[in-house]
Amino acid sequence: MRAGSEGLEGFLERAKALHQGTPLIDGHNDLPWQYRLKSQRAISKIDIAERQEEVGLHTDIPRLREGGVGGQFWSVYVNTELEGADAVQATMEQIDVVYNMLRAYPKDLGLALTADGVEEAFRSGKVASLIGMEGGHSIGGSIGALRMFYRLGARYMTLTHNKNIPWADSCTDAPAAHGLTDFGREVVREMNRLGMMADLSHVSAETMHDALDATESPVIFSHSSARAVASHPRNVPDDVLTRMPGNGGVVMVTFVSAFVSDRVFDYEKALEVERQRLMLEDMGGDGKAVEAGLARWKEENPRPQATLADVADHIDHIRDVAGIDHIGIGGDFDGTESLPKGLEDVSKYHLLTAELIRREYQDDEIKKILGENVLRVMRGVESASKGIERGPSEALLEKGDR
Ligand SMILES: [Zn+2]
């Protein structure tokens, strides 16, 4: 069993100094979704100026400060069951949650719409707050809605969430479109024109390649790790990592236990097999036997724990295959229940930085990983957008695509 945060004390001072000089920009945090789940979106009911461990949150302002977070993409995820206008409305409501957070905590959170905006917010002592959409279902099949979301401040859109959408395949669904449809390519090109980053986390490998073929701008993976290190389909395969230098994009390494450790992923698969077996056995029953059986199984099979060192292994691998210019951080705090030992909440980022120092990463390399790489991608997307002279896309999602 390898260490979580043991033995890192000697590197912490240098780690904290690095966070003070360069904004750590995390690619994905689901706090807005937690407001929807826990307080019907009422900011007044969960005061993140105070520590909120007891309500089960990974994120609040004291812990963001402790972890040296300089910038955060707040995810405005909505349920993938939603389609059309319902998805658009729910996404607008989640963007409203972000604006209400900004209004409630003006000294700590500052809206950032550009790379310059991130640096400005960071210099004024605020956590630069960016908006990321998670899943193409959010635009309800409408490129007009996509354009309006850009105007509302969304600066990336993950092309899918866990399910396929009519124009793009997800990595956790059965192949249907085998990548992007023509409409999907049009969405990516319109995002390029607008200056919104295409996020390839959650999409299938075929969709990753199609998007890389279609895009005129660098892409991001807002919260994904490396598939060669851990086999979960949410991770990025090597044949995509090798395309990163050509594209200029960045893979923001995620912390989700089952994505970073095959021991955890195998455990979760075995648990699911057992659940299915118990449910078959209990067919027509009240479910109590399933619960009892699962409790017994869990007692016999203790859950393995991923560690901070596992996460650093993904960073090592992406450096070796794609290069130091293509790594970022995207924890997925408040979007997952299982996090590695040493990275339990947003107060722990500097421990990962300390681990990188222990692994002999140089200061300039660490600064790239913390935030400089994603700022470079944002600037690349912004300048590509200015150079695109075609008018707004008039493409419609064909009935046949649905
Ligand atoms: Zn996600």
Boltz pocket constraint, residues with backbone or C-beta under 6 A from the ligand:
constraints:
  - pocket:
      binder: B
      contacts: [[A, 134], [A, 202], [A, 223], [A, 335]]
      max_distance: 6.0
